[in-house]
Amino acid sequence: MSTQEEKNEKIAETLAASASKGAMVEKITFAGIPILFSCVVYLMSSLGNATTEIIQLKAKIAVVVNQDNKAIPPQGTTIDMAQIREGLNDKIDKVEKDAALARAAMTLDREKQLAANQKITLEMQADAAQARAAIRSEATLGRQQLKEEIVNKIDSQDKAAALARAELDKRLTLLERGLK
């Protein structure tokens, strides 16, 4: 009967193990169901809050942006914005025109300065050419005068030499007569 008793013991152990597993499952189930329920409730309330926030954000975006994601100006300032843009465009056009006129005036002034500088350069070149011509003419006159002076001196020296020769000839003739 030992085998029968052993079988009974094994069955009792199996039943005890099954009973303890069942008790443990029962305890987990009773403890887990409230936790799971509170998690589901929390998730549902969070989902509700998120849905509310998404609806609010969509409403705010609808006020600021149209379907093409372009900004919608506030209704009261549309006319004001158009007037401001028109005024700015007028001012920009005026500034661009003024800048173009200023650039043109600067270019004209620069051209006038270049022309004045070229005129001064040409006048200086003309003055230098006149000065060189005057120097050449003075040098030519000086050479002619020097030549004339030299010729006159040579002529006077020739005359003086001729007179001196004539005087010498005369004296020699007198001396020769005086010796004879």
Secondary structure, DSSP 8 states (H G I E B T S, - for coil): -HHHHHHHHHHHHHHHHHHHHHHHHHHHHHHHHHHHHHHHHHHHHHHHHHHHHHHHHHHHHHHHB-TTS-B---GGGHHHHHHHHHHHHHHHHHHHHHHHHHHHHHHHHHHHHHHHHHHHHHHHHHHHHHHHHHHHHHHHHHHHHHHHHHHHHHHHHHHHHHHHHHHHHHHHHHHHHHH-
